[in-house]
Amino acid sequence: MPPSPEQQRISWDTQAQTSERTGSPSSQPSYPVDLVRYLRVMRFFLTALLSIIWWDILLSHVPVVRYLAIHTAMQRWCGLARRYRQLAVQLGGVLIKLGQFLSIRVDVLPAEVIAELADLQDEVPAEDISRIHATIAQEFGRPAEAVFAWFAPIPEAAASLAQVHRARLRCPSPSVSQGDEDEDNEVVVKVQRSGIRRIVETDLAAIRAAGRLLQLYPPIARRVNMERLLDEFTNTTRAELDFIAEGKNAERFAQDFADDPHIVVPRIYWDYTTPRVLTMENVAAIKITDCATMRSRGINPEQVARRVYRAYLRQIFITNFVHADPHPGNLFVRPVEEGKLAPESGDRHFQIIFVDFGMMAVVPERLRAQARELLLGLATRDARRIVQAYIDADVLLPGADRKRVEELHETLLKRLYGIKMNQLRYVAFNEAQNLWREYRDIIFEMPFQFPSDVLFVVRAIGILAGIATSLNPEFDPWAETLPFAEQLASQELSRDWENWLDRMLEMMRTMWMMPTRLDRLLTQAERGELATIASLAPNAERMLRRMERSLERLTWGVIFTSLLIAGILLRLNEGPSWMSTTLLAAAGLALLWGLTRH
């Protein structure tokens, strides 16, 4: 006899508590890797990696070939994106999620690459309904017809890990208050794809192998703790397969926005929820990228972009609990009756609906103060404050030239501040050459290391930037951030008045001790005991090494080009001869020597 829903929930809660203590998703059994799938994914990763190494690293040092590599770059990247899309559609799983993330980065990636990946938003094939019914029967111990009064055979949405069907409950759920049930008990049911755990584990194994290869590249090894980053990615991806944890995330998110009537989170029906089946309130509405439908309903997409952006500022800097997967299938817009919400403009009132809380990011407590300082520095265009936030968060590598990093940020703020989202990509490309000339030492060295535990917060920001651009090409993130930062600063000031008092007392103590210290300094000067210690700048040794490598490259380029041109000219004038053959062979050896050395 299957356990009752209440017994199941107690068991799941116990697993969740155990997971919370261990820091890993609950009850993760070991799944065998699909070797054929693993080899296909690894073959693509290795092919892409070798192509990048050959064209963008090795041949970039060859003067004759560099022109060809630059002018064929777009064609190569589009071909790579096309092959990835075909592979992701065939295999599904984590590959679909990665492709969907890249497909909406309209603020960063060229339009040609976006066009190749765009179909991944709609190309996820649906699971056969018989397999969906089998999963429900396994989870509840009885047929799907006995659990739901009606279950739609065609899914409302098909995602990479699960798909969503409309359904109707057989009776009002005991977890819902009387009079608060949905009309006709209609809900949506999210059901995991059959065999998805093995697929996910296979993809994760391939991604971990590719990550370990990247770890062999010294610049990446210095800046990213790849092992920790892969662990973070693995745990977060596995957590998406635990629908009990997702339901709890939804309730926590709803509590964070309980005072905001503009944000809606679907209610969870716990008596119809298991680790592989999630039943929730039906909140179907307008897809957030469907600007035409919004305008036809009287909703201004520019206001939608502004409201979503503000919601994420609150998540990142106030609640510290971030919806990390805001792609267009997880955000909706719902029109609201007149007078229900406070007016904001002459357009129709609306609410933003968040769904899918499987991928959530928590801003670490150790980085929260630094994140706020970074925001305040960006809003006030204070490069020194931004760099200090990097230092406090251990983002800058030891020995980095702080002054040069500050100069770089001052230039970036001066040239990019106030730029609209639709202009950002083009302005950034146009400025890249100037920045490279002015700050080549910093850009080449890249003295930053990236905390792995904020990976998904950065991912959410990237997706959000793409959505905001599609909703409002003239969206100005600077204008939206400044009022929020001012409000945050005033709150911090009122909250931290005790800290300010302590600082004032410390300054008074320092001033009180100043005469004594000054007298001691003058005494040492009179006795000739003062000493001056001189040292090179932190990056001086690195700059000398870079100059030496540049001279080597120049020498190698001159030798290779001279031998190649001499051999070609000699062959054109005199025909094949031992001298032209020797010169061309020497040019080939010079090329091979330079490539292996650099």
C-alpha positions in Angstrom: 0.0 0.0 0.0 1.5 3.3 -1.0 2.2 5.9 1.7 -0.2 8.7 2.2 0.6 12.2 0.9 1.3 13.4 4.4 3.8 10.5 5.0 5.5 11.2 1.7 5.9 14.9 2.6 7.4 14.1 6.0 9.9 11.8 4.3 10.7 14.5 1.7 11.1 17.2 4.4 13.6 14.9 6.3 15.6 14.5 3.0 15.6 18.2 2.4 16.9 18.9 5.9 19.6 16.3 5.4 20.5 17.9 2.1 20.6 21.4 3.7 23.1 20.1 6.3 25.3 18.4 3.8 25.2 21.1 1.1 24.1 18.7 -1.7 20.8 17.9 -3.3 18.7 15.4 -1.4 19.0 11.7 -2.2 21.2 11.8 -5.3 21.8 8.2 -6.3 24.5 7.2 -8.7 23.3 7.0 -12.3 25.3 5.2 -15.1 26.7 7.5 -17.8 25.4 7.0 -21.3 28.7 6.4 -23.0 27.4 7.1 -26.6 25.9 10.4 -25.5 29.0 11.3 -23.5 31.3 10.7 -26.5 29.1 12.8 -28.8 29.1 15.8 -26.4 32.8 15.5 -25.7 33.5 15.3 -29.5 31.7 18.6 -30.0 33.4 20.3 -27.0 36.9 19.1 -28.2 36.3 20.1 -31.8 35.1 23.6 -30.7 38.1 23.9 -28.3 40.6 22.9 -30.9 39.1 25.3 -33.5 39.4 28.2 -31.0 43.0 27.3 -30.1 44.0 27.0 -33.7 42.3 30.1 -35.1 42.1 32.5 -32.2 45.3 31.7 -30.3 47.9 30.0 -32.5 47.2 31.6 -35.8 46.6 35.0 -34.2 50.4 35.3 -33.9 51.0 34.7 -37.6 50.9 38.1 -39.5 50.0 36.6 -42.9 47.1 34.4 -41.6 45.8 36.9 -39.0 43.8 38.9 -41.6 42.1 35.7 -42.8 41.3 34.6 -39.2 39.7 37.9 -38.4 37.5 38.2 -41.5 36.2 34.6 -41.3 35.5 34.7 -37.5 31.8 35.5 -37.9 31.3 32.6 -40.3 33.2 30.2 -38.0 31.2 31.3 -34.9 27.9 31.0 -36.8 28.8 27.5 -38.0 29.8 26.5 -34.4 26.4 27.9 -33.1 24.5 26.0 -35.8 26.2 22.7 -35.0 25.6 23.2 -31.3 21.9 23.9 -31.9 21.6 20.7 -33.9 23.3 18.7 -31.3 21.2 20.2 -28.5 17.9 19.5 -30.3 18.9 15.9 -30.9 20.2 15.2 -27.3 18.2 17.7 -25.1 19.2 17.8 -21.4 21.6 20.4 -20.1 22.7 21.3 -23.6 19.3 22.9 -24.3 19.5 25.0 -21.1 23.0 26.3 -22.1 21.8 27.1 -25.6 18.7 28.9 -24.4 20.9 31.1 -22.1 23.2 32.0 -25.0 20.2 32.6 -27.4 18.9 35.6 -25.6 22.2 37.4 -25.0 21.2 40.0 -27.6 23.2 42.6 -25.7 26.5 40.7 -26.1 26.4 38.2 -29.0 26.2 39.2 -32.6 22.8 39.0 -34.3 24.0 36.2 -36.6 24.9 33.9 -33.7 21.7 34.7 -31.9 19.7 33.8 -35.0 21.3 30.4 -35.1 20.5 29.7 -31.5 17.1 31.4 -31.3 15.1 28.3 -32.3 16.2 26.5 -29.1 13.5 28.4 -27.3 10.8 26.5 -29.2 12.5 23.3 -30.5 12.4 21.1 -27.4 10.4 18.1 -28.4 7.6 17.0 -26.1 7.8 13.7 -24.2 5.2 11.0 -25.1 2.1 11.3 -22.9 2.3 7.6 -22.0 5.7 8.2 -20.4 4.3 11.2 -18.5 1.5 9.0 -17.1 4.0 6.3 -16.2 6.0 8.9 -14.1 2.9 10.1 -12.3 1.9 6.5 -11.6 5.4 5.7 -10.2 5.3 8.8 -7.9 1.8 8.4 -6.5 1.4 4.6 -6.6 -1.7 4.8 -8.6 -2.7 5.7 -12.3 -2.7 9.3 -13.4 -6.5 9.0 -13.9 -6.9 8.3 -10.2 -4.8 11.3 -9.2 -6.3 13.9 -11.5 -9.8 14.3 -12.8 -8.5 15.5 -16.1 -5.0 15.7 -17.6 -4.3 17.5 -20.9 -2.5 15.2 -23.3 -0.7 18.1 -25.1 1.8 20.0 -22.9 1.6 23.7 -22.4 5.3 23.9 -22.4 8.2 21.4 -23.0 11.5 22.2 -21.4 14.8 20.4 -21.3 14.3 18.6 -18.0 10.5 18.5 -17.7 7.2 19.6 -19.3 4.1 21.2 -18.0 0.5 20.0 -18.5 -2.8 21.6 -17.5 -4.9 19.3 -15.2 -7.8 19.4 -12.9 -7.8 18.1 -9.3 -10.4 15.5 -8.3 -11.2 17.4 -5.1 -10.1 20.6 -3.5 -6.6 20.2 -2.0 -6.6 20.2 1.8 -3.6 22.6 1.7 -5.8 25.4 0.2 -8.1 27.4 2.4 -11.8 27.1 1.9 -13.0 29.7 -0.7 -9.4 30.2 -2.0 -9.4 27.3 -4.5 -8.9 27.9 -8.2 -12.0 27.8 -10.4 -12.9 24.1 -11.3 -9.7 23.1 -9.4 -7.6 23.7 -12.5 -3.8 23.5 -12.0 -0.7 23.0 -14.0 1.5 19.9 -13.4 5.2 19.8 -14.1 6.5 16.3 -14.7 10.1 15.3 -15.2 11.1 13.6 -18.4 11.7 9.9 -18.1 15.4 9.0 -17.9 16.3 12.6 -17.4 18.6 12.0 -14.4 20.9 9.7 -16.5 21.0 12.3 -19.3 21.8 15.1 -16.8 24.6 13.1 -15.2 26.1 12.3 -18.6 26.0 15.9 -19.6 27.5 17.0 -16.3 30.3 14.4 -16.7 31.1 15.8 -20.1 31.1 19.4 -18.9 33.3 18.5 -16.0 35.8 16.8 -18.4 35.8 19.9 -20.6 36.2 22.1 -17.6 39.3 20.1 -16.5 40.8 20.7 -19.9 40.3 24.4 -19.6 41.9 24.3 -16.2 45.2 23.4 -17.9 45.2 26.8 -19.5 47.2 28.9 -17.0 45.3 32.2 -17.3 42.0 30.4 -16.5 43.6 28.4 -13.7 44.8 31.6 -12.1 41.5 33.4 -12.3 38.9 30.6 -11.7 38.7 27.8 -9.2 37.4 25.5 -11.9 36.8 22.6 -9.6 34.7 24.6 -7.3 32.8 26.2 -10.2 32.0 22.8 -11.6 30.8 21.6 -8.2 28.5 24.6 -7.9 27.2 24.0 -11.4 26.6 20.3 -10.7 24.8 20.8 -7.4 22.6 23.6 -8.9 21.7 21.5 -11.9 20.9 18.4 -9.8 18.8 20.5 -7.5 16.6 21.4 -10.4 15.5 17.7 -10.5 14.2 17.9 -6.9 10.6 19.4 -7.2 10.2 19.4 -3.4 13.1 21.8 -3.1 11.6 23.9 -6.0 8.3 24.1 -4.2 10.0 25.4 -1.1 12.0 27.9 -3.2 8.7 29.2 -4.6 7.3 29.7 -1.2 10.4 31.5 0.0 10.4 33.8 -3.1 6.7 34.6 -2.5 7.5 35.5 1.1 10.2 37.9 -0.1 7.7 39.7 -2.3 4.7 39.4 -0.1 4.5 43.2 0.2 4.6 43.8 -3.6 1.3 43.3 -5.4 3.0 43.6 -8.7 4.9 40.3 -8.3 3.0 37.0 -8.5 4.2 33.5 -7.6 2.1 30.4 -8.2 0.7 28.6 -5.2 2.1 25.0 -4.6 -0.3 22.1 -4.0 1.8 20.0 -1.7 -0.6 17.0 -1.5 -0.2 16.6 -5.3 3.6 17.2 -5.3 6.5 14.7 -5.2 10.2 14.9 -6.1 9.3 14.3 -9.8 5.9 15.9 -10.0 5.1 19.5 -9.1 1.5 20.7 -9.0 0.9 24.4 -8.8 -1.6 27.2 -9.4 -2.4 27.9 -13.1 -1.0 31.4 -13.7 -0.8 31.3 -17.5 -0.5 34.7 -19.0 1.4 36.7 -21.7 4.9 35.5 -22.4 7.3 38.3 -21.4 8.8 38.6 -24.9 5.4 38.8 -26.6 5.5 42.6 -27.0 2.7 42.6 -29.7 0.2 41.0 -27.4 1.1 43.3 -24.5 0.5 46.4 -26.6 -2.8 44.9 -27.9 -3.9 44.6 -24.2 -2.8 48.1 -23.3 0.5 47.1 -21.5 3.6 49.1 -22.2 6.6 46.8 -22.7 8.9 49.6 -21.5 7.2 49.6 -18.1 7.5 45.8 -18.0 11.3 46.0 -18.6 11.6 48.6 -15.8 9.5 46.5 -13.3 11.4 43.3 -14.0 14.8 45.1 -13.6 13.7 46.6 -10.2 12.5 43.1 -9.1 16.0 41.8 -9.8 17.7 44.6 -8.0 15.7 43.8 -5.0 16.5 40.1 -5.3 20.3 40.6 -5.6 20.8 43.4 -3.1 18.1 43.1 -0.5 16.6 39.6 -0.3 19.8 37.9 -1.6 17.7 35.1 -3.1 17.7 35.3 -6.9 15.6 33.6 -9.5 18.5 32.5 -11.7 16.7 31.3 -14.7 14.6 34.2 -16.0 14.4 33.1 -19.6 11.2 34.0 -21.6 9.4 30.7 -20.7 9.7 31.5 -16.9 8.4 35.1 -16.9 4.9 36.2 -17.8 2.9 39.4 -17.7 -0.8 39.5 -16.6 -3.1 42.4 -17.1 -4.9 43.6 -14.0 -8.3 45.2 -13.6 -8.4 49.0 -13.3 -8.2 50.2 -9.8 -6.8 47.0 -8.3 -3.2 48.4 -8.2 -1.8 51.8 -7.7 -1.5 53.7 -11.0 2.0 54.0 -12.4 1.3 55.5 -15.8 -1.4 56.0 -18.4 -1.0 52.3 -19.5 -2.9 49.4 -18.2 -1.9 47.9 -14.9 -0.1 44.5 -14.9 1.7 42.0 -12.8 4.9 40.1 -13.4 4.6 36.3 -12.8 7.6 34.2 -11.9 7.6 30.4 -12.5 10.2 27.6 -12.3 12.2 28.0 -9.1 14.4 25.0 -9.6 17.5 27.2 -10.3 17.9 29.7 -7.5 21.0 31.5 -6.4 21.9 32.8 -3.0 24.2 35.8 -2.7 26.8 34.6 -0.1 26.8 36.5 3.1 30.5 37.2 2.8 29.8 39.1 -0.5 26.6 41.0 0.3 28.3 44.1 1.7 30.7 44.2 -1.2 27.9 43.7 -3.8 26.2 46.8 -2.3 29.4 48.8 -2.4 29.9 47.8 -6.1 26.3 48.9 -6.9 26.8 52.3 -5.1 30.1 52.7 -6.9 28.5 52.1 -10.3 25.6 54.4 -9.6 27.9 57.3 -8.4 30.6 56.6 -11.0 33.2 56.1 -8.3 35.9 53.9 -9.8 37.8 53.9 -6.5 34.8 52.5 -4.6 34.3 49.8 -7.3 37.9 48.6 -7.1 37.8 48.7 -3.3 34.7 46.4 -3.5 36.7 44.1 -5.7 39.5 44.0 -3.2 37.2 43.4 -0.2 35.5 40.5 -2.1 38.9 39.0 -3.1 38.1 39.4 -6.8 41.4 41.1 -7.6 44.4 38.9 -7.9 47.3 39.5 -5.5 49.8 42.0 -6.9 47.4 43.7 -9.2 48.1 47.3 -10.0 45.2 49.0 -8.3 45.9 52.4 -9.8 45.7 51.1 -13.4 42.6 49.1 -12.6 41.0 52.3 -11.2 42.0 54.2 -14.4 40.5 51.5 -16.6 37.2 51.7 -14.6 37.1 55.5 -14.8 37.5 55.3 -18.6 34.8 52.7 -18.9 32.4 54.7 -16.7 33.1 57.8 -18.7 32.5 56.2 -22.1 29.7 53.8 -21.3 27.7 55.6 -18.6 24.2 56.4 -19.8 24.5 54.2 -22.9 21.2 52.6 -23.9 21.0 48.8 -24.0 20.6 48.6 -27.8 23.7 50.8 -28.2 25.9 49.1 -25.6 27.1 46.3 -27.9 28.1 48.6 -30.8 29.7 51.2 -28.5 31.7 48.5 -26.7 33.0 47.1 -30.0 33.9 50.5 -31.2 35.7 51.3 -27.9 37.5 48.0 -27.7 40.4 49.1 -29.9 40.9 52.3 -28.0 40.8 50.5 -24.7 43.2 47.9 -25.9 45.7 50.6 -26.9 45.4 52.5 -23.6 45.1 49.6 -21.1 46.7 46.7 -22.9 48.7 45.7 -19.8 45.6 45.4 -17.7 43.4 43.7 -20.4 46.2 41.3 -21.3 46.8 40.4 -17.6 43.1 40.3 -16.6 44.0 40.5 -12.8 40.6 39.2 -11.7 39.5 35.9 -10.1 35.8 35.0 -10.3 34.0 33.5 -7.2 32.1 30.4 -8.3 29.3 30.8 -5.9 28.0 33.9 -7.7 28.1 32.2 -11.1 24.3 31.9 -11.3 23.7 35.4 -10.2 25.9 36.6 -13.1 23.9 34.3 -15.4 20.6 35.8 -14.3 22.0 39.3 -14.9 23.1 38.2 -18.4 19.6 36.8 -19.3 17.9 39.8 -17.7 20.0 42.2 -19.9 18.8 40.3 -23.0 15.2 40.4 -22.0 15.3 44.1 -21.1 16.8 44.9 -24.5 14.1 42.9 -26.4 11.4 44.7 -24.3 12.8 48.2 -24.7 15.8 48.8 -26.9 16.1 52.3 -25.3 16.2 50.8 -21.8 18.7 52.8 -19.6 20.0 50.6 -16.8 21.9 53.5 -15.3 18.8 55.7 -14.8 17.0 52.7 -13.1 20.0 51.8 -10.9 20.7 55.3 -9.5 17.4 55.8 -7.5 17.7 52.3 -6.1 21.3 52.9 -5.1 20.4 56.2 -3.4 17.6 54.5 -1.5 20.0 51.6 -0.5 22.6 54.1 0.6 20.1 56.0 2.8 19.0 52.7 4.4 22.5 51.7 5.0 23.3 55.1 6.6 20.3 54.9 9.0 21.0 51.2 9.8 24.8 51.6 10.4 24.8 54.7 12.6 26.5 52.8 15.3 29.3 51.8 12.9 29.7 55.5 12.0 29.9 56.4 15.6 32.7 53.8 16.1 34.6 55.2 13.2 34.3 58.8 14.5 35.6 57.6 17.9 38.5 55.8 16.1 39.4 59.0 14.2 39.3 61.0 17.4 41.7 58.5 19.1 44.0 58.8 16.0 44.1 62.5 16.2 44.8 62.4 20.0 47.8 60.2 19.3 49.1 62.2 16.4 51.4 64.6 18.4 53.1 61.7 20.1 53.7 59.9 16.8 54.9 63.0 15.1 57.4 63.7 17.9 58.7 60.1 17.6 59.1 60.5 13.8 61.1 63.8 14.2 63.3 62.2 16.8 64.2 59.3 14.5 64.9 61.8 11.7 67.3 63.7 13.9 69.2 60.6 14.9 69.4 59.5 11.2 67.4 56.3 11.9 64.9 56.8 9.1 65.2 54.4 6.2 63.6 54.3 2.7 62.7 51.0 1.1 62.3 51.1 -2.7 60.7 48.3 -4.8 59.4 47.7 -8.3 55.8 48.2 -9.0 53.7 45.1 -8.5 53.3 44.5 -12.2 56.8 45.6 -13.3 58.1 42.1 -13.6 55.1 41.0 -15.6 55.5 44.0 -17.9 59.2 43.0 -18.5 58.2 39.5 -19.3 55.5 40.7 -21.8 58.1 43.0 -23.5 60.4 40.0 -23.9 57.7 37.8 -25.3 56.7 40.6 -27.7 60.2 40.9 -29.0 60.4 37.2 -29.5 57.1 37.2 -31.5 58.4 40.1 -33.6 61.6 38.3 -34.3 59.8 35.1 -35.2 57.3 36.9 -37.4 60.1 38.7 -39.3 62.0 35.5 -39.9 59.0 33.5 -41.0 57.7 36.2 -43.3 61.1 36.9 -44.8 61.7 33.2 -45.6 58.2 32.7 -47.0 58.3 35.8 -49.3 61.9 34.9 -50.4 60.9 31.4 -51.3 57.7 32.4 -53.1 59.5 35.1 -55.2 62.4 32.8 -56.0 59.9 30.1 -57.2 57.9 32.5 -59.2 61.0 33.9 -61.0 63.1 30.8 -61.5 60.7 28.0 -61.1 61.1 25.0 -58.7 64.7 24.8 -57.4 66.5 23.5 -54.4 67.0 27.0 -53.1 63.2 28.0 -53.2 62.3 24.6 -51.7 64.9 25.1 -48.9 63.5 28.6 -48.1 59.9 27.4 -48.0 60.8 24.5 -45.8 62.7 26.8 -43.5 59.6 29.1 -43.4 57.5 26.0 -42.4 60.0 25.1 -39.6 59.9 28.7 -38.4 56.1 28.7 -38.3 56.1 25.4 -36.4 58.7 26.7 -34.0 56.7 29.9 -33.3 53.4 28.1 -32.9 54.8 25.5 -30.4 56.6 28.2 -28.5 53.6 30.6 -28.2 
